[in-house]
């Protein structure tokens, strides 16, 4: 069976943890930051996990990660 292609955008955005969870970054942290509170921006720095409804689709995009 041929090797599968990894989705280039997905490999930059997602990491898989040891337990198989999908780790992701928060959105809304790249620009227009002046109107966002410091507390909100600080919270957006922290990593988050992908929702269980999206995990299967993400794992297909990054098969070798």
Predicted model as a PDB file, atoms N, CA, C, CB and O in Angstrom, pLDDT in the B-factor column:
MODEL        1                                                                  
ATOM      1  N   UNK A   1       0.844  -1.187   0.000  1.00 88.00           N  
ATOM      2  CA  UNK A   1       0.000   0.000   0.000  1.00 88.00           C  
ATOM      3  C   UNK A   1       0.887   1.248   0.000  1.00 88.00           C  
ATOM      4  CB  UNK A   1      -0.959   0.000   1.227  1.00 88.00           C  
ATOM      5  O   UNK A   1       1.889   1.291   0.714  1.00 88.00           O  
ATOM      6  N   UNK A   2       0.531   2.258  -0.790  1.00 94.00           N  
ATOM      7  CA  UNK A   2       1.387   3.447  -0.848  1.00 94.00           C  
ATOM      8  C   UNK A   2       1.320   4.272   0.426  1.00 94.00           C  
ATOM      9  CB  UNK A   2       1.000   4.310  -2.027  1.00 94.00           C  
ATOM     10  O   UNK A   2       0.367   4.192   1.202  1.00 94.00           O  
ATOM     11  N   UNK A   3       2.354   5.059   0.612  1.00 94.00           N  
ATOM     12  CA  UNK A   3       2.384   5.947   1.771  1.00 94.00           C  
ATOM     13  C   UNK A   3       1.320   7.030   1.623  1.00 94.00           C  
ATOM     14  CB  UNK A   3       3.785   6.583   1.940  1.00 94.00           C  
ATOM     15  O   UNK A   3       0.952   7.406   0.510  1.00 94.00           O  
ATOM     16  N   UNK A   4       0.832   7.524   2.755  1.00 95.00           N  
ATOM     17  CA  UNK A   4      -0.184   8.573   2.746  1.00 95.00           C  
ATOM     18  C   UNK A   4       0.479   9.935   2.815  1.00 95.00           C  
ATOM     19  CB  UNK A   4      -1.171   8.395   3.915  1.00 95.00           C  
ATOM     20  O   UNK A   4       1.523  10.098   3.447  1.00 95.00           O  
ATOM     21  N   UNK A   5      -0.125  10.895   2.172  1.00 96.00           N  
ATOM     22  CA  UNK A   5       0.385  12.268   2.235  1.00 96.00           C  
ATOM     23  C   UNK A   5      -0.115  12.938   3.505  1.00 96.00           C  
ATOM     24  CB  UNK A   5      -0.046  13.082   0.984  1.00 96.00           C  
ATOM     25  O   UNK A   5      -1.275  12.783   3.887  1.00 96.00           O  
ATOM     26  N   UNK A   6       0.770  13.682   4.154  1.00 97.00           N  
ATOM     27  CA  UNK A   6       0.408  14.472   5.320  1.00 97.00           C  
ATOM     28  C   UNK A   6      -0.078  15.831   4.850  1.00 97.00           C  
ATOM     29  CB  UNK A   6       1.604  14.614   6.298  1.00 97.00           C  
ATOM     30  O   UNK A   6       0.522  16.426   3.955  1.00 97.00           O  
ATOM     31  N   UNK A   7      -1.145  16.325   5.436  1.00 97.00           N  
ATOM     32  CA  UNK A   7      -1.683  17.641   5.097  1.00 97.00           C  
ATOM     33  C   UNK A   7      -0.748  18.712   5.660  1.00 97.00           C  
ATOM     34  CB  UNK A   7      -3.137  17.817   5.654  1.00 97.00           C  
ATOM     35  O   UNK A   7      -0.537  18.781   6.870  1.00 97.00           O  
ATOM     36  N   UNK A   8      -0.190  19.545   4.784  1.00 97.00           N  
ATOM     37  CA  UNK A   8       0.834  20.512   5.188  1.00 97.00           C  
ATOM     38  C   UNK A   8       0.332  21.512   6.222  1.00 97.00           C  
ATOM     39  CB  UNK A   8       1.338  21.257   3.979  1.00 97.00           C  
ATOM     40  O   UNK A   8       1.060  21.863   7.150  1.00 97.00           O  
ATOM     41  N   UNK A   9      -0.906  21.973   6.068  1.00 97.00           N  
ATOM     42  CA  UNK A   9      -1.454  22.925   7.026  1.00 97.00           C  
ATOM     43  C   UNK A   9      -1.683  22.290   8.386  1.00 97.00           C  
ATOM     44  CB  UNK A   9      -2.751  23.503   6.505  1.00 97.00           C  
ATOM     45  O   UNK A   9      -1.442  22.910   9.421  1.00 97.00           O  
ATOM     46  N   UNK A  10      -2.151  21.045   8.373  1.00 98.00           N  
ATOM     47  CA  UNK A  10      -2.456  20.358   9.626  1.00 98.00           C  
ATOM     48  C   UNK A  10      -1.194  20.024  10.407  1.00 98.00           C  
ATOM     49  CB  UNK A  10      -3.242  19.088   9.351  1.00 98.00           C  
ATOM     50  O   UNK A  10      -1.197  20.089  11.637  1.00 98.00           O  
ATOM     51  N   UNK A  11      -0.123  19.669   9.720  1.00 96.00           N  
ATOM     52  CA  UNK A  11       1.090  19.281  10.446  1.00 96.00           C  
ATOM     53  C   UNK A  11       1.704  20.470  11.186  1.00 96.00           C  
ATOM     54  CB  UNK A  11       2.116  18.682   9.480  1.00 96.00           C  
ATOM     55  O   UNK A  11       2.413  20.286  12.176  1.00 96.00           O  
ATOM     56  N   UNK A  12       1.434  21.692  10.707  1.00 96.00           N  
ATOM     57  CA  UNK A  12       1.929  22.893  11.384  1.00 96.00           C  
ATOM     58  C   UNK A  12       1.044  23.290  12.560  1.00 96.00           C  
ATOM     59  CB  UNK A  12       2.023  24.049  10.397  1.00 96.00           C  
ATOM     60  O   UNK A  12       1.502  23.967  13.480  1.00 96.00           O  
ATOM     61  N   UNK A  13      -0.215  22.876  12.537  1.00 97.00           N  
ATOM     62  CA  UNK A  13      -1.186  23.351  13.523  1.00 97.00           C  
ATOM     63  C   UNK A  13      -1.459  22.395  14.675  1.00 97.00           C  
ATOM     64  CB  UNK A  13      -2.459  23.643  12.844  1.00 97.00           C  
ATOM     65  O   UNK A  13      -1.881  22.827  15.748  1.00 97.00           O  
ATOM     66  N   UNK A  14      -1.226  21.101  14.471  1.00 98.00           N  
ATOM     67  CA  UNK A  14      -1.609  20.110  15.471  1.00 98.00           C  
ATOM     68  C   UNK A  14      -0.437  19.251  15.893  1.00 98.00           C  
ATOM     69  CB  UNK A  14      -2.716  19.235  14.941  1.00 98.00           C  
ATOM     70  O   UNK A  14       0.462  18.955  15.105  1.00 98.00           O  
ATOM     71  N   UNK A  15      -0.468  18.853  17.174  1.00 97.00           N  
ATOM     72  CA  UNK A  15       0.473  17.867  17.692  1.00 97.00           C  
ATOM     73  C   UNK A  15      -0.321  16.797  18.403  1.00 97.00           C  
ATOM     74  CB  UNK A  15       1.521  18.515  18.645  1.00 97.00           C  
ATOM     75  O   UNK A  15      -1.372  17.070  18.983  1.00 97.00           O  
ATOM     76  N   UNK A  16       0.182  15.577  18.356  1.00 97.00           N  
ATOM     77  CA  UNK A  16      -0.457  14.489  19.074  1.00 97.00           C  
ATOM     78  C   UNK A  16       0.293  14.227  20.371  1.00 97.00           C  
ATOM     79  CB  UNK A  16      -0.511  13.215  18.208  1.00 97.00           C  
ATOM     80  O   UNK A  16       1.522  14.173  20.389  1.00 97.00           O  
ATOM     81  N   UNK A  17      -0.453  14.066  21.452  1.00 96.00           N  
ATOM     82  CA  UNK A  17       0.155  13.767  22.740  1.00 96.00           C  
ATOM     83  C   UNK A  17       0.371  12.259  22.845  1.00 96.00           C  
ATOM     84  CB  UNK A  17      -0.729  14.288  23.911  1.00 96.00           C  
ATOM     85  O   UNK A  17      -0.066  11.486  21.993  1.00 96.00           O  
ATOM     86  N   UNK A  18       1.055  11.869  23.911  1.00 96.00           N  
ATOM     87  CA  UNK A  18       1.344  10.454  24.126  1.00 96.00           C  
ATOM     88  C   UNK A  18       0.076   9.622  24.259  1.00 96.00           C  
ATOM     89  CB  UNK A  18       2.198  10.281  25.362  1.00 96.00           C  
ATOM     90  O   UNK A  18       0.039   8.467  23.837  1.00 96.00           O  
ATOM     91  N   UNK A  19      -0.957  10.208  24.843  1.00 95.00           N  
ATOM     92  CA  UNK A  19      -2.218   9.491  25.055  1.00 95.00           C  
ATOM     93  C   UNK A  19      -3.154   9.563  23.859  1.00 95.00           C  
ATOM     94  CB  UNK A  19      -2.920  10.039  26.266  1.00 95.00           C  
ATOM     95  O   UNK A  19      -4.273   9.054  23.921  1.00 95.00           O  
ATOM     96  N   UNK A  20      -2.709  10.193  22.759  1.00 94.00           N  
ATOM     97  CA  UNK A  20      -3.519  10.241  21.552  1.00 94.00           C  
ATOM     98  C   UNK A  20      -4.433  11.439  21.431  1.00 94.00           C  
ATOM     99  CB  UNK A  20      -4.324   9.033  21.471  1.00 94.00           C  
ATOM    100  O   UNK A  20      -5.236  11.514  20.501  1.00 94.00           O  
ATOM    101  N   UNK A  21      -4.323  12.393  22.373  1.00 97.00           N  
ATOM    102  CA  UNK A  21      -5.111  13.612  22.258  1.00 97.00           C  
ATOM    103  C   UNK A  21      -4.469  14.515  21.213  1.00 97.00           C  
ATOM    104  CB  UNK A  21      -5.224  14.340  23.629  1.00 97.00           C  
ATOM    105  O   UNK A  21      -3.274  14.409  20.937  1.00 97.00           O  
ATOM    106  N   UNK A  22      -5.273  15.403  20.634  1.00 98.00           N  
ATOM    107  CA  UNK A  22      -4.770  16.336  19.626  1.00 98.00           C  
ATOM    108  C   UNK A  22      -4.619  17.708  20.265  1.00 98.00           C  
ATOM    109  CB  UNK A  22      -5.719  16.399  18.388  1.00 98.00           C  
ATOM    110  O   UNK A  22      -5.601  18.310  20.699  1.00 98.00           O  
ATOM    111  N   UNK A  23      -3.388  18.201  20.320  1.00 98.00           N  
ATOM    112  CA  UNK A  23      -3.105  19.486  20.931  1.00 98.00           C  
ATOM    113  C   UNK A  23      -3.141  20.565  19.854  1.00 98.00           C  
ATOM    114  CB  UNK A  23      -1.733  19.468  21.654  1.00 98.00           C  
ATOM    115  O   UNK A  23      -2.668  20.357  18.737  1.00 98.00           O  
ATOM    116  N   UNK A  24      -3.707  21.718  20.201  1.00 98.00           N  
ATOM    117  CA  UNK A  24      -3.823  22.813  19.243  1.00 98.00           C  
ATOM    118  C   UNK A  24      -3.568  24.137  19.952  1.00 98.00           C  
ATOM    119  CB  UNK A  24      -5.217  22.813  18.567  1.00 98.00           C  
ATOM    120  O   UNK A  24      -3.554  24.205  21.181  1.00 98.00           O  
ATOM    121  N   UNK A  25      -3.368  25.180  19.164  1.00 97.00           N  
ATOM    122  CA  UNK A  25      -3.217  26.530  19.713  1.00 97.00           C  
ATOM    123  C   UNK A  25      -4.560  27.248  19.639  1.00 97.00           C  
ATOM    124  CB  UNK A  25      -2.118  27.330  18.944  1.00 97.00           C  
ATOM    125  O   UNK A  25      -5.445  26.851  18.882  1.00 97.00           O  
ATOM    126  N   UNK A  26      -4.702  28.294  20.422  1.00 97.00           N  
ATOM    127  CA  UNK A  26      -5.915  29.102  20.365  1.00 97.00           C  
ATOM    128  C   UNK A  26      -5.872  30.035  19.154  1.00 97.00           C  
ATOM    129  CB  UNK A  26      -6.087  29.915  21.666  1.00 97.00           C  
ATOM    130  O   UNK A  26      -4.798  30.425  18.696  1.00 97.00           O  
ATOM    131  N   UNK A  27      -7.035  30.382  18.650  1.00 97.00           N  
ATOM    132  CA  UNK A  27      -7.158  31.353  17.564  1.00 97.00           C  
ATOM    133  C   UNK A  27      -7.244  32.759  18.152  1.00 97.00           C  
ATOM    134  CB  UNK A  27      -8.404  31.047  16.680  1.00 97.00           C  
ATOM    135  O   UNK A  27      -7.279  32.922  19.372  1.00 97.00           O  
ATOM    136  N   UNK A  28      -7.279  33.756  17.303  1.00 97.00           N  
ATOM    137  CA  UNK A  28      -7.457  35.179  17.669  1.00 97.00           C  
ATOM    138  C   UNK A  28      -6.266  35.749  18.437  1.00 97.00           C  
ATOM    139  CB  UNK A  28      -8.717  35.344  18.508  1.00 97.00           C  
ATOM    140  O   UNK A  28      -6.452  36.594  19.313  1.00 97.00           O  
ATOM    141  N   UNK A  29      -5.058  35.309  18.130  1.00 96.00           N  
ATOM    142  CA  UNK A  29      -3.891  35.799  18.862  1.00 96.00           C  
ATOM    143  C   UNK A  29      -2.867  36.438  17.924  1.00 96.00           C  
ATOM    144  CB  UNK A  29      -3.241  34.657  19.643  1.00 96.00           C  
ATOM    145  O   UNK A  29      -1.753  36.734  18.357  1.00 96.00           O  
ATOM    146  N   UNK A  30      -3.212  36.660  16.646  1.00 95.00           N  
ATOM    147  CA  UNK A  30      -2.195  37.107  15.697  1.00 95.00           C  
ATOM    148  C   UNK A  30      -2.196  38.607  15.439  1.00 95.00           C  
ATOM    149  CB  UNK A  30      -2.378  36.397  14.409  1.00 95.00           C  
ATOM    150  O   UNK A  30      -1.128  39.181  15.229  1.00 95.00           O  
ATOM    151  N   UNK A  31      -3.335  39.252  15.446  1.00 96.00           N  
ATOM    152  CA  UNK A  31      -3.367  40.694  15.180  1.00 96.00           C  
ATOM    153  C   UNK A  31      -4.610  41.305  15.809  1.00 96.00           C  
ATOM    154  CB  UNK A  31      -3.336  40.979  13.656  1.00 96.00           C  
ATOM    155  O   UNK A  31      -5.449  40.595  16.362  1.00 96.00           O  
ATOM    156  N   UNK A  32      -4.721  42.605  15.723  1.00 97.00           N  
ATOM    157  CA  UNK A  32      -5.788  43.378  16.386  1.00 97.00           C  
ATOM    158  C   UNK A  32      -5.787  43.060  17.889  1.00 97.00           C  
ATOM    159  CB  UNK A  32      -7.195  43.054  15.753  1.00 97.00           C  
ATOM    160  O   UNK A  32      -6.816  42.702  18.461  1.00 97.00           O  
ATOM    161  N   UNK A  33      -4.623  43.197  18.505  1.00 97.00           N  
ATOM    162  CA  UNK A  33      -4.469  42.811  19.903  1.00 97.00           C  
ATOM    163  C   UNK A  33      -4.694  43.973  20.868  1.00 97.00           C  
ATOM    164  CB  UNK A  33      -3.096  42.236  20.122  1.00 97.00           C  
ATOM    165  O   UNK A  33      -4.838  43.756  22.071  1.00 97.00           O  
ATOM    166  N   UNK A  34      -4.727  45.189  20.358  1.00 97.00           N  
ATOM    167  CA  UNK A  34      -4.852  46.352  21.241  1.00 97.00           C  
ATOM    168  C   UNK A  34      -6.188  46.376  21.972  1.00 97.00           C  
ATOM    169  CB  UNK A  34      -4.683  47.635  20.442  1.00 97.00           C  
ATOM    170  O   UNK A  34      -6.251  46.798  23.127  1.00 97.00           O  
ATOM    171  N   UNK A  35      -7.249  45.932  21.321  1.00 97.00           N  
ATOM    172  CA  UNK A  35      -8.576  45.968  21.946  1.00 97.00           C  
ATOM    173  C   UNK A  35      -8.838  44.772  22.855  1.00 97.00           C  
ATOM    174  CB  UNK A  35      -9.641  46.027  20.879  1.00 97.00           C  
ATOM    175  O   UNK A  35      -9.829  44.759  23.585  1.00 97.00           O  
ATOM    176  N   UNK A  36      -7.971  43.776  22.820  1.00 97.00           N  
ATOM    177  CA  UNK A  36      -8.155  42.601  23.671  1.00 97.00           C  
ATOM    178  C   UNK A  36      -7.453  42.809  25.003  1.00 97.00           C  
ATOM    179  CB  UNK A  36      -7.624  41.331  22.975  1.00 97.00           C  
ATOM    180  O   UNK A  36      -6.353  43.359  25.051  1.00 97.00           O  
ATOM    181  N   UNK A  37      -8.076  42.377  26.066  1.00 98.00           N  
ATOM    182  CA  UNK A  37      -7.507  42.589  27.396  1.00 98.00           C  
ATOM    183  C   UNK A  37      -6.281  41.703  27.587  1.00 98.00           C  
ATOM    184  CB  UNK A  37      -8.556  42.301  28.493  1.00 98.00           C  
ATOM    185  O   UNK A  37      -6.114  40.679  26.925  1.00 98.00           O  
ATOM    186  N   UNK A  38      -5.432  42.133  28.515  1.00 98.00           N  
ATOM    187  CA  UNK A  38      -4.220  41.373  28.825  1.00 98.00           C  
ATOM    188  C   UNK A  38      -4.581  39.981  29.325  1.00 98.00           C  
ATOM    189  CB  UNK A  38      -3.366  42.112  29.873  1.00 98.00           C  
ATOM    190  O   UNK A  38      -3.925  38.998  28.981  1.00 98.00           O  
ATOM    191  N   UNK A  39      -5.619  39.905  30.133  1.00 98.00           N  
ATOM    192  CA  UNK A  39      -6.062  38.619  30.674  1.00 98.00           C  
ATOM    193  C   UNK A  39      -6.493  37.674  29.553  1.00 98.00           C  
ATOM    194  CB  UNK A  39      -7.219  38.825  31.667  1.00 98.00           C  
ATOM    195  O   UNK A  39      -6.186  36.482  29.577  1.00 98.00           O  
ATOM    196  N   UNK A  40      -7.201  38.219  28.580  1.00 98.00           N  
ATOM    197  CA  UNK A  40      -7.666  37.407  27.460  1.00 98.00           C  
ATOM    198  C   UNK A  40      -6.500  36.914  26.613  1.00 98.00           C  
ATOM    199  CB  UNK A  40      -8.641  38.203  26.597  1.00 98.00           C  
ATOM    200  O   UNK A  40      -6.462  35.752  26.208  1.00 98.00           O  
ATOM    201  N   UNK A  41      -5.539  37.815  26.345  1.00 98.00           N  
ATOM    202  CA  UNK A  41      -4.380  37.438  25.542  1.00 98.00           C  
ATOM    203  C   UNK A  41      -3.521  36.400  26.250  1.00 98.00           C  
ATOM    204  CB  UNK A  41      -3.544  38.665  25.215  1.00 98.00           C  
ATOM    205  O   UNK A  41      -2.980  35.497  25.612  1.00 98.00           O  
ATOM    206  N   UNK A  42      -3.396  36.525  27.553  1.00 98.00           N  
ATOM    207  CA  UNK A  42      -2.624  35.568  28.341  1.00 98.00           C  
ATOM    208  C   UNK A  42      -3.264  34.176  28.278  1.00 98.00           C  
ATOM    209  CB  UNK A  42      -2.514  36.042  29.807  1.00 98.00           C  
ATOM    210  O   UNK A  42      -2.568  33.163  28.206  1.00 98.00           O  
ATOM    211  N   UNK A  43      -4.587  34.146  28.305  1.00 97.00           N  
ATOM    212  CA  UNK A  43      -5.294  32.870  28.199  1.00 97.00           C  
ATOM    213  C   UNK A  43      -5.137  32.218  26.839  1.00 97.00           C  
ATOM    214  CB  UNK A  43      -6.751  33.067  28.490  1.00 97.00           C  
ATOM    215  O   UNK A  43      -5.105  30.993  26.728  1.00 97.00           O  
ATOM    216  N   UNK A  44      -5.040  33.035  25.813  1.00 98.00           N  
ATOM    217  CA  UNK A  44      -4.898  32.511  24.451  1.00 98.00           C  
ATOM    218  C   UNK A  44      -3.522  31.907  24.195  1.00 98.00           C  
ATOM    219  CB  UNK A  44      -5.160  33.611  23.446  1.00 98.00           C  
ATOM    220  O   UNK A  44      -3.345  31.150  23.241  1.00 98.00           O  
ATOM    221  N   UNK A  45      -2.551  32.235  25.037  1.00 97.00           N  
ATOM    222  CA  UNK A  45      -1.209  31.662  24.891  1.00 97.00           C  
ATOM    223  C   UNK A  45      -1.186  30.173  25.187  1.00 97.00           C  
ATOM    224  CB  UNK A  45      -0.234  32.374  25.806  1.00 97.00           C  
ATOM    225  O   UNK A  45      -0.406  29.425  24.598  1.00 97.00           O  
ATOM    226  N   UNK A  46      -2.033  29.756  26.086  1.00 97.00           N  
ATOM    227  CA  UNK A  46      -2.007  28.374  26.548  1.00 97.00           C  
ATOM    228  C   UNK A  46      -2.539  27.431  25.476  1.00 97.00           C  
ATOM    229  CB  UNK A  46      -2.822  28.226  27.834  1.00 97.00           C  
ATOM    230  O   UNK A  46      -3.394  27.798  24.670  1.00 97.00           O  
ATOM    231  N   UNK A  47      -2.019  26.223  25.484  1.00 97.00           N  
ATOM    232  CA  UNK A  47      -2.456  25.215  24.518  1.00 97.00           C  
ATOM    233  C   UNK A  47      -3.833  24.689  24.901  1.00 97.00           C  
ATOM    234  CB  UNK A  47      -1.438  24.054  24.437  1.00 97.00           C  
ATOM    235  O   UNK A  47      -4.260  24.800  26.050  1.00 97.00           O  
ATOM    236  N   UNK A  48      -4.507  24.123  23.929  1.00 98.00           N  
ATOM    237  CA  UNK A  48      -5.819  23.523  24.161  1.00 98.00           C  
ATOM    238  C   UNK A  48      -5.858  22.187  23.425  1.00 98.00           C  
ATOM    239  CB  UNK A  48      -6.980  24.473  23.683  1.00 98.00           C  
ATOM    240  O   UNK A  48      -4.970  21.880  22.630  1.00 98.00           O  
ATOM    241  N   UNK A  49      -6.876  21.410  23.691  1.00 98.00           N  
ATOM    242  CA  UNK A  49      -7.051  20.137  23.004  1.00 98.00           C  
ATOM    243  C   UNK A  49      -8.208  20.252  22.015  1.00 98.00           C  
ATOM    244  CB  UNK A  49      -7.304  18.988  24.019  1.00 98.00           C  
ATOM    245  O   UNK A  49      -9.204  20.925  22.280  1.00 98.00           O  
ATOM    246  N   UNK A  50      -8.060  19.590  20.883  1.00 98.00           N  
ATOM    247  CA  UNK A  50      -9.118  19.577  19.877  1.00 98.00           C  
ATOM    248  C   UNK A  50     -10.329  18.830  20.428  1.00 98.00           C  
ATOM    249  CB  UNK A  50      -8.622  18.925  18.557  1.00 98.00           C  
ATOM    250  O   UNK A  50     -10.185  17.889  21.208  1.00 98.00           O  
ATOM    251  N   UNK A  51     -11.506  19.249  20.022  1.00 97.00           N  
ATOM    252  CA  UNK A  51     -12.737  18.611  20.452  1.00 97.00           C  
ATOM    253  C   UNK A  51     -12.797  17.185  19.919  1.00 97.00           C  
ATOM    254  CB  UNK A  51     -13.959  19.417  19.985  1.00 97.00           C  
ATOM    255  O   UNK A  51     -12.280  16.896  18.840  1.00 97.00           O  
ATOM    256  N   UNK A  52     -13.430  16.296  20.679  1.00 96.00           N  
ATOM    257  CA  UNK A  52     -13.480  14.881  20.293  1.00 96.00           C  
ATOM    258  C   UNK A  52     -14.192  14.656  18.964  1.00 96.00           C  
ATOM    259  CB  UNK A  52     -14.170  14.077  21.374  1.00 96.00           C  
ATOM    260  O   UNK A  52     -13.965  13.641  18.305  1.00 96.00           O  
ATOM    261  N   UNK A  53     -15.055  15.594  18.563  1.00 98.00           N  
ATOM    262  CA  UNK A  53     -15.755  15.449  17.284  1.00 98.00           C  
ATOM    263  C   UNK A  53     -14.834  15.682  16.093  1.00 98.00           C  
ATOM    264  CB  UNK A  53     -16.925  16.412  17.218  1.00 98.00           C  
ATOM    265  O   UNK A  53     -15.144  15.259  14.979  1.00 98.00           O  
ATOM    266  N   UNK A  54     -13.697  16.356  16.319  1.00 97.00           N  
ATOM    267  CA  UNK A  54     -12.762  16.653  15.235  1.00 97.00           C  
ATOM    268  C   UNK A  54     -11.526  15.769  15.233  1.00 97.00           C  
ATOM    269  CB  UNK A  54     -12.341  18.080  15.315  1.00 97.00           C  
ATOM    270  O   UNK A  54     -10.762  15.777  14.268  1.00 97.00           O  
ATOM    271  N   UNK A  55     -11.321  15.015  16.292  1.00 97.00           N  
ATOM    272  CA  UNK A  55     -10.075  14.261  16.455  1.00 97.00           C  
ATOM    273  C   UNK A  55      -9.854  13.259  15.327  1.00 97.00           C  
ATOM    274  CB  UNK A  55     -10.078  13.535  17.788  1.00 97.00           C  
ATOM    275  O   UNK A  55      -8.748  13.176  14.794  1.00 97.00           O  
ATOM    276  N   UNK A  56     -10.867  12.508  14.959  1.00 97.00           N  
ATOM    277  CA  UNK A  56     -10.715  11.480  13.919  1.00 97.00           C  
ATOM    278  C   UNK A  56     -10.306  12.101  12.592  1.00 97.00           C  
ATOM    279  CB  UNK A  56     -12.021  10.690  13.745  1.00 97.00           C  
ATOM    280  O   UNK A  56      -9.451  11.554  11.895  1.00 97.00           O  
ATOM    281  N   UNK A  57     -10.900  13.229  12.231  1.00 97.00           N  
ATOM    282  CA  UNK A  57     -10.575  13.896  10.965  1.00 97.00           C  
ATOM    283  C   UNK A  57      -9.144  14.423  10.986  1.00 97.00           C  
ATOM    284  CB  UNK A  57     -11.562  15.052  10.691  1.00 97.00           C  
ATOM    285  O   UNK A  57      -8.434  14.325   9.985  1.00 97.00           O  
ATOM    286  N   UNK A  58      -8.717  14.977  12.111  1.00 98.00           N  
ATOM    287  CA  UNK A  58      -7.362  15.523  12.223  1.00 98.00           C  
ATOM    288  C   UNK A  58      -6.331  14.401  12.129  1.00 98.00           C  
ATOM    289  CB  UNK A  58      -7.193  16.299  13.551  1.00 98.00           C  
ATOM    290  O   UNK A  58      -5.288  14.563  11.496  1.00 98.00           O  
ATOM    291  N   UNK A  59      -6.621  13.277  12.753  1.00 97.00           N  
ATOM    292  CA  UNK A  59      -5.669  12.162  12.722  1.00 97.00           C  
ATOM    293  C   UNK A  59      -5.498  11.603  11.317  1.00 97.00           C  
ATOM    294  CB  UNK A  59      -6.123  11.055  13.664  1.00 97.00           C  
ATOM    295  O   UNK A  59      -4.433  11.077  10.993  1.00 97.00           O  
ATOM    296  N   UNK A  60      -6.521  11.705  10.478  1.00 97.00           N  
ATOM    297  CA  UNK A  60      -6.370  11.295   9.077  1.00 97.00           C  
ATOM    298  C   UNK A  60      -5.466  12.244   8.303  1.00 97.00           C  
ATOM    299  CB  UNK A  60      -7.733  11.220   8.402  1.00 97.00           C  
ATOM    300  O   UNK A  60      -4.769  11.835   7.375  1.00 97.00           O  
ATOM    301  N   UNK A  61      -5.484  13.524   8.697  1.00 97.00           N  
ATOM    302  CA  UNK A  61      -4.663  14.528   8.012  1.00 97.00           C  
ATOM    303  C   UNK A  61      -3.182  14.403   8.376  1.00 97.00           C  
ATOM    304  CB  UNK A  61      -5.160  15.932   8.352  1.00 97.00           C  
ATOM    305  O   UNK A  61      -2.313  14.730   7.568  1.00 97.00           O  
ATOM    306  N   UNK A  62      -2.896  13.932   9.587  1.00 97.00           N  
ATOM    307  CA  UNK A  62      -1.503  13.782  10.035  1.00 97.00           C  
ATOM    308  C   UNK A  62      -1.246  12.328  10.445  1.00 97.00           C  
ATOM    309  CB  UNK A  62      -1.193  14.749  11.225  1.00 97.00           C  
ATOM    310  O   UNK A  62      -1.111  12.037  11.634  1.00 97.00           O  
ATOM    311  N   UNK A  63      -1.178  11.403   9.459  1.00 95.00           N  
ATOM    312  CA  UNK A  63      -1.131   9.991   9.778  1.00 95.00           C  
ATOM    313  C   UNK A  63       0.160   9.524  10.468  1.00 95.00           C  
ATOM    314  CB  UNK A  63      -1.321   9.220   8.537  1.00 95.00           C  
ATOM    315  O   UNK A  63       0.137   8.524  11.185  1.00 95.00           O  
ATOM    316  N   UNK A  64       1.272  10.220  10.270  1.00 94.00           N  
ATOM    317  CA  UNK A  64       2.550   9.751  10.809  1.00 94.00           C  
ATOM    318  C   UNK A  64       3.041  10.563  11.988  1.00 94.00           C  
ATOM    319  CB  UNK A  64       3.587   9.770   9.739  1.00 94.00           C  
ATOM    320  O   UNK A  64       4.185  10.388  12.408  1.00 94.00           O  
ATOM    321  N   UNK A  65       2.221  11.442  12.538  1.00 91.00           N  
ATOM    322  CA  UNK A  65       2.644  12.298  13.636  1.00 91.00           C  
ATOM    323  C   UNK A  65       2.504  11.585  14.964  1.00 91.00           C  
ATOM    324  CB  UNK A  65       1.842  13.586  13.646  1.00 91.00           C  
ATOM    325  O   UNK A  65       2.816  12.158  16.008  1.00 91.00           O  
TER     326      UNK A  65                                                      
ENDMDL                                                                          
END                                                                             
